[in-house]
Amino acid sequence: MPKRRLLFSLRRFRFMLKPVRALTRLSQQAATGDLTVAIPVRRQDEVGQLAGHFNTMIANIRDLIRQTRELSVQVGQSSETLRSSAEQTANAAE
């Protein structure tokens, strides 16, 4: 009987450990800047919730980067408009 329990415990431990290892590997990839990572959510337990939250976090980071790029372009365009306007004002004052 104890042998069966041990085998059952080992199988359960592996069942829990596999997605945690995958999440660890993908979080390491994300930490190096690879924000294309996503982990499949196949479970409804805490590990599945953690995987879902990880995917949401990565998606939110990608969205923040996209928004930052868009704002950067807008700031550049506004800066160019202001420079042009200042140049025209300076030319008109001469």
N, C-alpha and C positions, 0 to 999 in steps of 0.2 A: 503493500500500500504506500509506504513513504516514497518509494521509487516513482510511482505514478504521480504523486503530488509534486515531486521535484520536476518531473518531465512537464507536467502541466504548467508549473510556475515558470519554467524556462521558456516554454512556448508563449506564454502570456507576456513575459518580459521582452521577448523578441518582437512580439506584436506591437508593444508600446515603444520600443526603442527604434524600430525602423523609420517611422515618420519623424522622430526627433532627430535622427542622424541626417535625414534628407533636409530637414529644416535648418540644421546647423550648416550643412554644406551650402545651401542656397543663401543663407544669411551671410556667409563668408564671401560668396560671389557678389552679393549686393554691397557689402562693405568695400569691395574693390572698385565699385562704380557700375557694375552690371545691373541695371535696373529693369532688365527684361525677364528676370527670374519670376517664377510663380510656382507654388506647390499645389498639387491637386488636393482638394478637400474631399476625402472619401469617408470621413467619420463625423459623428455628431458629438463625440466626447470632448474633453478638454484639449486633447491634442488636435482634434479637428478644428476646434474654435481657434486655437493658437495659429494653425495654418491659415485659416480664413483671415484672421487679424493681420498676419504677416503679409498676405496678398493685398489687403486693403492699405496697409502702411506703404508698401512699395508703389501701389497705384497713386496714392496721395503724394508721395515724393516726386513721382514722374510728373504729376499734374502741377506741382509747385514749380518744378523746373521749366515746364512749358509756359506757365504764367510769367515767370521771371524773364524768359526769353522774349515773350510778347511785349512786356513792359519795357524791356531794354530797347527794343526796336522803336517803340513809341517815344521813349525819352530821346533816342538818337534823332528821330524825325522832328521832334519839338525843338531840340537843340539846333538843328539845321535851319528850321524856320526862324528861330530867334536870331541866329547869326546873320541870316539873309536880311531880316528886318532891320537889325542894327546897322548893317552895311548900307542899306538903302537910306536910312536916317542920316548916317554920316555923310553920304554922297549928297543928299539934299541940303545939308547944312553948309556945304562948301560953296 
